[in-house]
Amino acid sequence: MTLPSPWRADFPAFSAFDEDGITYLDTAATAQKPKAVLDAITAYYARGAANVHRAQHRPGERATQAYEAVRDKVGHWLGASSSKEIVFTRGTTEGLNLLAYGLEHHFKPGDEIAISALEHHANLLPWQQLAKRRDLKLVVLPLTPSGQVDLNSASELIGPCTRLVAISQLSNVLGTWQPLAELSRLAHDQDAWFVVDGAQGVVHGRHNPKDLGADFYVFSGHKLYAPEAIGILWGHADALAALAPWQFGGEMVRNADYQQAEFHAAPMGFEAGTPPVGAAIGLGAALDWLSAQDESSIFGHEQALCVKLQAGLAARDGVRVLGEPQIALASVVVDGIHVADLSHMLGEQGIAVRAGNHCAMPLFKRLGEAGSLRISLGLYSDSTDLERFFMALDNALELLR
């Protein structure tokens, strides 16, 4: 069955890929950008870049208005009660580090932080290092064979000492949605914060963090068809009020003397320094573009491609899919073939996929695998991409076996 993408023409990169003979199947790492985003960034810089807030000149006022308009757009996209719940960051990694440092003063020795066994390093290392600094216990929630957090085990491991639970919405390795509502209830029953890493999940559908039961929700723009170096931390008012500033400098200070200072509340109190204004404007353009598309059509297209991808993988001897992917990506290993060799052979044929541990080393250790080949899709992917991939895969398997 042919599955063309009606959105592909909006992404100039694919004309360049076609000229270079590239088939792009690495969207989980970073997404391509629609023309609307490129135009918005170019227009901002072409009219004159300026720093935001406090400026008494027209370029500064214009930049501030555009920047703060994006905060409103993100708030609307996430169903926030107020744009004050939206903190700009440089990405998911910075947002999670902000939380680990900003909440640190609430922890005491013996408290526990729970994460899952599938976490990306960005949602592991900040909590691991916080546990080391404060003499806490880092609890790892095991997975079911399908690749979801085991709720029976979680109900036993999340207990009276748990102060925070941090879980990825969608696994960047296994492609599995996690049972956030159930995990949120377990966390909140213990009066623990519930943090959701939405880096992968935010791309597929509209998600209201409050409906997920989150206290904090983080994501990166570059996976949501926006530029790099822009991300979002959402938190409800009470959760944000619990945070202490973690970076200090311009913008975030209310009053300063040589020996002491007072700081703004969220969001300004967590946005030290010159922000990525152009990237933020690009994120706003990406949300405008996405809002103009039919969400159900995108979901149906991505689901159909996922089914086609898994069927093709299942038809090839010795190719094993890790977990039970539900949308957009699949990670595979091939018996008797090193993943780096396979990736190299595919790359020589113009297939852009990712090989390795995908910033989830502990997960691969638990799985007993050195790494995997990850094929990941976006709304611009189509069945022709998969046909090229499978042709190249067959060629590579024939040569490597």
Secondary structure, 3 states (H helix, E strand, C coil): CCCCCCCHHHCCHHHHHHHHCCEECECCCCCCCCHHHHHHHHHHHHHCCCCCCCCCCHHHHHHHHHHHHHHHHHHHHHCCCCHHHEEEECCHHHHHHHHHHHCHHHCCCCCEEEEECCCCHHHCHHHHHHHHHHCCEEEEECECCCCCECHHHHHHHCCCCEEEEEEECECCCCCCECCHHHHHHHHHHCCCEEEEECCCHHHCCCCCHHHHCCCEEEEEHHHCCCCCCCEEEEECHHHHHCCCCCCCCCCCEEEECCCCEEECCCCHHHCCCCCCHHHHHHHHHHHHHHHCCCHHHHHHHHHHHHHHHHHHHHCCCCEEECCCCCCCEEEEEECCECHHHHHHHHHHCCEECEEECCCCHHHHHHHCCCCEEEEECCCCCCHHHHHHHHHHHHHHHHHHC
